[in-house]
Amino acid sequence: MRDVLGPGTTLGYCTNVHAGESLAETIGNLERYSLAVKKRVSADEPMGVGLWLSAQAARELLETTEPLTRFRDWLDETGLEPFTLNGFPYGDFHGPEVKYRVYAPDWRDPARLFYTLDLARILAVLRPEGAEGSISTLPIGWRASMGMDPSGPGQAARHLHELAVQLERIENEQGRLIHVDLEPEPGCYLDTSSDVVEFFENHLLRGRDCDRIRRYLRVCHDICHAAVMFEENAAALANYEKAGVRIGKVQISSAIRMAGDQLGDTERRSALDQLSRFAEDRYLHQTVIGDSRFFDDLPLALREPDVEKLQSEWRVHFHVPLYLERFGLLETTQEQVDDCLCALEGRGLVRHYEAETYAWSVLPSELRVADLAAGIANELRWLRERSSTHAAV
């Protein structure tokens, strides 16, 4: 949807919520879900989609020119506008256990470079001439894994430099600006805005190609991720702006919040019991307690000795529906969504916005929706109504 969050902006939802690695499965999901969402929120105008294409699907599209041309034509006919790609998950994002696997291959591995270049070549064909396209990618790798490899950051930076060279070539030859946006995530090598700025300054902006790096390598700001790290969104955005690191895309998402410091003992035990229903086997749910105690996953935090006595606020990396503010004794970080969008309003810093609630299928039963397309449409409506309300003030 165009101009919902300001002139020149595009808003869509990320299709990594749908399972399927093959090209046929990807198209089937777009037909079944994305067109149903479009019918609800943008029946008469194009609707933005943040496409997730696995490495397998990307290879299928590039085997010959025919599959990609046919795919582009079908998207044009249906009114689905692929303005951005999610290049974070490389393989199966809906298997029984994803957890740490989502960070492989990381940016030390040439496979990550080749996959991202495949996505860039695809997006350059899908976008109209003169248009801009964005691709979000993982924040180098998982921090613990990177910590065991002193040469890792340098190797990752070399791959990113090569990526920037190839993205410049695509723009020169095809007239499409495609930028790749590093997405900070809790527990990763880059998990706060300060980490991102430091990596750019120490590894990417030390040579003579600074202009190229700033144009083609940017940051994808995920609102939920910043909230989990207790990082104020406005402060994070200011850090990027001060350092001259562009924001290529904002992923609009909301985390779980438990105000343990505001609950009595009995309520806190009940809240922890409710929180335990979000401990599931597929995804990693990084948890921060009191802005300083970090746990790789929610089950680890819940097993902490004397957990019921921890009178601190909990924030959990679990992407919950954007329109939820509170459920039972738990809350969401929805106010961070508002803070971030307000900080960006009217400034023209970001063109691409993507609602990224991928965890619908693993929500506790009481929060699941019978119709996934309706749930996604409700998120987009909520964002549109929020924007209209602010514009009227």
C-alpha positions as CSV (number, residue, x, y, z in Angstrom):
1,M,0.0,0.0,0.0
2,R,1.4,3.3,-1.1
3,D,1.7,6.5,0.9
4,V,0.1,5.1,4.0
5,L,3.0,6.0,6.3
6,G,3.9,9.2,4.4
7,P,4.4,10.4,0.9
8,G,6.6,8.1,-1.2
9,T,6.4,5.2,1.2
10,T,5.3,1.6,0.5
11,L,3.8,-0.6,3.2
12,G,3.4,-4.4,2.9
13,Y,3.5,-7.6,4.8
14,C,6.4,-10.1,4.9
15,T,5.6,-13.5,3.3
16,N,8.0,-15.4,5.6
17,V,4.9,-16.1,7.6
18,H,4.0,-18.7,4.9
19,A,5.8,-22.1,4.8
20,G,7.4,-23.5,1.7
21,E,10.9,-23.5,0.2
22,S,10.1,-24.2,-3.5
23,L,9.0,-21.7,-6.1
24,A,5.7,-23.6,-6.6
25,E,5.0,-23.4,-2.9
26,T,5.9,-19.7,-2.9
27,I,3.4,-18.9,-5.7
28,G,0.8,-21.1,-4.1
29,N,1.1,-19.1,-0.9
30,L,0.8,-15.8,-2.7
31,E,-2.4,-17.1,-4.5
32,R,-3.9,-18.5,-1.3
33,Y,-3.0,-15.8,1.3
34,S,-1.6,-12.6,-0.3
35,L,-4.4,-12.2,-2.8
36,A,-6.9,-12.7,0.0
37,V,-5.1,-10.1,2.1
38,K,-5.1,-7.7,-0.9
39,K,-8.9,-8.2,-1.4
40,R,-9.5,-7.1,2.2
41,V,-7.2,-4.0,2.3
42,S,-6.2,-2.9,-1.2
43,A,-8.7,-4.4,-3.7
44,D,-8.5,-1.6,-6.2
45,E,-4.8,-0.7,-5.9
46,P,-1.5,-2.5,-5.9
47,M,-0.5,-4.0,-2.5
48,G,3.1,-4.3,-1.3
49,V,4.5,-7.6,-0.4
50,G,7.8,-8.3,1.3
51,L,8.7,-11.5,-0.5
52,W,10.6,-14.3,1.2
53,L,12.3,-16.5,-1.3
54,S,14.4,-19.4,0.0
55,A,17.7,-20.1,-1.7
56,Q,16.0,-23.0,-3.5
57,A,13.2,-20.8,-4.8
58,A,15.7,-18.1,-5.9
59,R,17.7,-20.7,-7.9
60,E,14.6,-22.0,-9.6
61,L,13.7,-18.4,-10.7
62,L,17.2,-17.9,-12.2
63,E,17.6,-21.2,-13.9
64,T,16.5,-19.6,-17.2
65,T,14.9,-16.2,-18.0
66,E,11.4,-17.7,-18.5
67,P,10.5,-18.5,-14.8
68,L,11.4,-15.0,-13.6
69,T,9.7,-13.3,-16.5
70,R,6.6,-15.3,-16.0
71,F,6.6,-14.6,-12.2
72,R,7.0,-10.9,-12.8
73,D,4.1,-10.8,-15.2
74,W,1.9,-12.7,-12.8
75,L,2.7,-10.3,-10.0
76,D,1.9,-7.4,-12.3
77,E,-1.4,-8.9,-13.3
78,T,-2.5,-9.7,-9.7
79,G,-1.5,-6.3,-8.3
80,L,1.1,-7.7,-5.9
81,E,4.0,-5.3,-5.6
82,P,7.3,-6.9,-4.5
83,F,9.1,-3.8,-3.3
84,T,11.3,-5.6,-0.8
85,L,12.7,-9.1,-0.1
86,N,13.4,-10.8,3.2
87,G,16.9,-12.3,2.7
88,F,17.3,-13.5,6.3
89,P,16.1,-17.1,6.3
90,Y,18.2,-19.1,3.8
91,G,16.2,-22.4,4.0
92,D,13.2,-23.9,5.6
93,F,11.8,-21.3,8.0
94,H,8.9,-23.4,9.2
95,G,10.5,-26.7,10.0
96,P,9.9,-28.4,13.4
97,E,13.0,-26.7,14.9
98,V,14.5,-23.6,13.3
99,K,16.1,-21.9,16.4
100,Y,19.8,-21.2,15.6
101,R,19.6,-22.7,12.1
102,V,18.1,-19.4,10.9
103,Y,21.6,-17.8,11.2
104,A,23.2,-20.2,8.8
105,P,25.0,-19.6,6.5
106,D,26.2,-16.4,8.0
107,W,28.1,-13.6,6.3
108,R,31.5,-15.4,6.7
109,D,30.2,-18.0,4.2
110,P,30.3,-17.3,0.5
111,A,26.9,-19.1,0.2
112,R,25.3,-16.1,2.0
113,L,26.8,-13.7,-0.5
114,F,25.7,-15.8,-3.5
115,Y,22.2,-16.2,-2.1
116,T,21.9,-12.4,-1.5
117,L,23.2,-11.7,-5.0
118,D,20.6,-14.0,-6.5
119,L,17.9,-12.1,-4.6
120,A,19.3,-8.8,-5.9
121,R,19.2,-10.0,-9.5
122,I,15.6,-11.2,-9.0
123,L,14.5,-8.0,-7.4
124,A,16.1,-5.9,-10.2
125,V,13.8,-7.7,-12.7
126,L,10.7,-7.5,-10.5
127,R,11.0,-3.8,-9.8
128,P,10.2,-1.2,-12.6
129,E,12.9,0.8,-14.2
130,G,14.2,3.6,-12.0
131,A,12.6,2.1,-8.8
132,E,14.3,1.2,-5.5
133,G,14.3,-2.2,-3.9
134,S,15.4,-3.4,-0.5
135,I,16.6,-6.7,0.8
136,S,16.9,-7.3,4.6
137,T,19.7,-9.7,5.7
138,L,21.0,-11.2,8.9
139,P,23.3,-9.1,11.2
140,I,26.5,-10.9,10.2
141,G,25.8,-14.0,12.4
142,W,25.1,-15.3,15.9
143,R,27.3,-13.5,18.4
144,A,28.6,-16.7,20.2
145,S,29.5,-18.3,16.9
146,M,31.3,-15.2,15.7
147,G,33.1,-14.9,19.0
148,M,34.9,-18.1,18.3
149,D,36.3,-16.8,15.0
150,P,38.5,-13.7,15.3
151,S,38.8,-13.4,11.5
152,G,35.0,-13.7,11.1
153,P,34.1,-10.0,11.1
154,G,36.8,-9.2,8.5
155,Q,35.7,-12.1,6.3
156,A,32.0,-10.9,6.5
157,A,33.1,-7.4,5.6
158,R,34.9,-8.6,2.5
159,H,31.8,-10.4,1.3
160,L,29.7,-7.3,2.0
161,H,32.2,-5.1,0.1
162,E,31.9,-7.5,-2.9
163,L,28.2,-7.3,-2.6
164,A,28.2,-3.5,-2.8
165,V,30.3,-3.7,-6.0
166,Q,27.8,-6.1,-7.6
167,L,24.8,-4.0,-6.5
168,E,26.5,-0.9,-8.1
169,R,26.9,-2.9,-11.3
170,I,23.2,-3.9,-11.2
171,E,22.2,-0.2,-10.9
172,N,24.5,0.9,-13.7
173,E,23.4,-1.9,-16.1
174,Q,19.7,-2.2,-15.2
175,G,18.7,1.2,-13.7
176,R,17.4,-0.3,-10.4
177,L,18.8,0.8,-7.0
178,I,18.9,-2.4,-4.9
179,H,20.3,-2.0,-1.3
180,V,20.9,-4.7,1.3
181,D,20.0,-3.9,4.8
182,L,21.6,-5.5,7.9
183,E,18.9,-6.3,10.5
184,P,20.1,-6.2,14.1
185,E,18.6,-9.0,16.2
186,P,19.0,-9.8,19.9
187,G,21.9,-12.2,20.5
188,C,23.5,-11.6,17.1
189,Y,26.9,-10.0,16.3
190,L,24.9,-6.8,15.7
191,D,22.0,-6.6,18.1
192,T,21.8,-2.8,18.9
193,S,22.3,0.3,16.8
194,S,25.6,0.9,18.5
195,D,26.9,-2.5,17.2
196,V,25.7,-1.6,13.7
197,V,27.4,1.8,13.7
198,E,30.7,0.3,15.1
199,F,30.7,-2.4,12.4
200,F,30.2,0.2,9.7
201,E,32.9,2.5,11.0
202,N,35.4,-0.3,11.8
203,H,34.9,-2.7,8.9
204,L,32.9,-1.1,6.1
205,L,33.8,2.6,5.9
206,R,37.6,2.5,6.2
207,G,38.4,2.4,2.5
208,R,37.9,4.6,-0.5
209,D,34.5,3.2,-1.4
210,C,32.6,4.9,1.4
211,D,30.0,6.4,-0.9
212,R,29.3,3.0,-2.5
213,I,28.9,1.4,0.9
214,R,26.5,4.0,2.2
215,R,24.4,3.7,-1.0
216,Y,24.1,0.0,-1.2
217,L,24.5,-1.3,2.4
218,R,22.1,0.0,4.9
219,V,20.2,-1.1,8.0
220,C,16.8,-2.8,8.5
221,H,15.4,-1.5,11.7
222,D,13.1,-4.1,13.4
223,I,11.0,-2.4,16.0
224,C,10.5,-5.5,18.0
225,H,14.2,-6.3,18.1
226,A,15.1,-2.8,19.5
227,A,12.3,-3.1,22.1
228,V,13.6,-6.5,23.3
229,M,17.0,-5.0,23.8
230,F,15.4,-2.1,25.8
231,E,16.7,0.3,23.2
232,E,14.5,3.3,22.6
233,N,13.5,3.3,18.9
234,A,14.0,7.1,18.5
235,A,17.5,6.8,20.0
236,A,18.4,4.0,17.7
237,L,17.2,6.0,14.7
238,A,19.2,9.0,15.8
239,N,22.4,6.9,16.2
240,Y,22.1,5.7,12.6
241,E,21.4,9.3,11.3
242,K,24.4,10.7,13.2
243,A,26.7,8.0,11.8
244,G,25.5,8.5,8.3
245,V,24.1,4.9,8.1
246,R,20.9,4.9,6.0
247,I,17.8,3.1,7.1
248,G,16.8,1.0,4.1
249,K,13.7,-0.6,5.6
250,V,11.7,-0.7,8.8
251,Q,10.1,-3.9,9.9
252,I,7.1,-3.2,12.0
253,S,6.8,-5.8,14.7
254,S,5.8,-6.1,18.4
255,A,7.3,-8.2,21.2
256,I,5.9,-9.6,24.5
257,R,6.4,-7.5,27.7
258,M,5.8,-8.7,31.2
259,A,5.9,-5.9,33.8
260,G,7.2,-8.1,36.6
261,D,8.3,-5.1,38.6
262,Q,4.6,-3.9,38.7
263,L,3.0,-7.2,39.7
264,G,2.5,-8.7,43.2
265,D,3.9,-12.2,43.9
266,T,0.7,-14.0,43.0
267,E,0.1,-12.1,39.8
268,R,3.8,-12.5,38.8
269,R,3.5,-16.3,39.2
270,S,0.3,-16.2,37.0
271,A,2.0,-14.0,34.5
272,L,5.0,-16.4,34.3
273,D,2.6,-19.3,33.8
274,Q,1.0,-17.4,30.9
275,L,4.4,-16.6,29.5
276,S,5.4,-20.2,29.6
277,R,2.8,-21.0,26.9
278,F,4.9,-19.0,24.4
279,A,7.9,-21.4,25.0
280,E,7.7,-23.5,21.8
281,D,10.1,-25.6,19.8
282,R,10.4,-23.9,16.4
283,Y,11.8,-20.4,16.9
284,L,14.3,-18.8,19.2
285,H,12.7,-16.4,21.6
286,Q,15.5,-14.3,23.0
287,T,14.6,-12.9,26.4
288,V,15.9,-9.9,28.3
289,I,15.1,-9.3,32.0
290,G,15.6,-5.9,33.4
291,D,17.5,-4.6,30.4
292,S,20.7,-6.5,31.4
293,R,20.1,-10.3,31.9
294,F,20.1,-11.9,28.4
295,F,18.9,-15.5,27.7
296,D,19.2,-17.1,24.3
297,D,15.6,-18.5,24.6
298,L,12.5,-18.1,26.7
299,P,12.7,-21.7,28.2
300,L,16.2,-20.9,29.6
301,A,14.9,-17.8,31.3
302,L,11.9,-19.6,32.8
303,R,14.3,-22.2,34.2
304,E,16.3,-19.6,36.0
305,P,16.5,-20.3,39.8
306,D,14.0,-18.2,41.8
307,V,12.5,-16.9,38.6
308,E,9.3,-16.0,40.4
309,K,11.2,-13.6,42.6
310,L,12.6,-11.5,39.8
311,Q,10.9,-8.2,40.2
312,S,12.0,-6.9,36.8
313,E,10.4,-6.2,33.4
314,W,10.7,-9.0,30.9
315,R,10.9,-8.6,27.1
316,V,10.6,-11.6,24.8
317,H,11.4,-11.8,21.1
318,F,8.1,-13.3,20.0
319,H,6.5,-11.4,17.1
320,V,2.8,-11.0,18.2
321,P,0.0,-9.4,16.2
322,L,0.5,-5.6,15.9
323,Y,-3.0,-4.8,17.0
324,L,-2.6,-6.5,20.4
325,E,-1.8,-4.3,23.3
326,R,-2.5,-6.6,26.3
327,F,-3.6,-10.2,26.8
328,G,-4.2,-11.5,30.3
329,L,-1.4,-10.3,32.5
330,L,1.0,-9.8,29.6
331,E,1.5,-6.8,27.4
332,T,3.1,-6.0,24.1
333,T,5.6,-3.4,23.0
334,Q,3.0,-1.8,20.8
335,E,3.9,1.6,22.1
336,Q,7.3,1.2,20.6
337,V,5.7,0.8,17.1
338,D,4.0,4.2,17.7
339,D,7.2,5.8,19.0
340,C,9.2,4.6,16.0
341,L,6.7,5.7,13.4
342,C,6.3,9.1,15.1
343,A,10.0,9.6,15.1
344,L,10.1,9.0,11.4
345,E,6.9,10.9,10.5
346,G,7.4,13.6,7.9
347,R,11.2,13.2,7.6
348,G,11.4,11.2,4.4
349,L,14.2,9.0,5.8
350,V,12.5,5.6,5.1
351,R,10.5,4.5,2.0
352,H,9.9,0.8,2.8
353,Y,7.9,-0.5,5.7
354,E,7.1,-4.1,6.3
355,A,4.7,-5.7,8.8
356,E,6.6,-8.8,9.9
357,T,4.6,-11.0,12.3
358,Y,5.8,-14.5,11.2
359,A,4.9,-16.4,14.4
360,W,1.1,-16.8,13.9
361,S,1.4,-20.6,13.6
362,V,3.1,-21.0,17.0
363,L,1.0,-18.5,19.0
364,P,-0.9,-20.1,22.0
365,S,-4.2,-21.4,20.9
366,E,-6.2,-18.5,22.5
367,L,-4.4,-16.0,20.3
368,R,-4.4,-17.8,17.0
369,V,-6.7,-16.8,14.2
370,A,-8.8,-19.2,12.1
371,D,-8.2,-17.2,9.0
372,L,-4.5,-16.1,8.5
373,A,-5.3,-13.7,5.7
374,A,-7.8,-11.9,7.9
375,G,-5.3,-11.6,10.7
376,I,-2.7,-10.1,8.4
377,A,-5.3,-7.8,7.0
378,N,-6.2,-6.6,10.5
379,E,-2.6,-5.7,11.1
380,L,-2.4,-3.6,7.9
381,R,-5.8,-2.0,8.7
382,W,-4.5,-1.1,12.2
383,L,-1.4,0.6,10.7
384,R,-3.5,2.5,8.2
385,E,-6.0,3.6,10.9
386,R,-3.1,4.6,13.2
387,S,-1.6,6.7,10.4
388,S,-4.9,8.4,9.7
389,T,-5.4,9.2,13.3
390,H,-2.0,10.9,13.6
391,A,-2.5,12.8,10.4
392,A,-5.7,14.3,11.7
393,V,-4.1,15.5,14.9
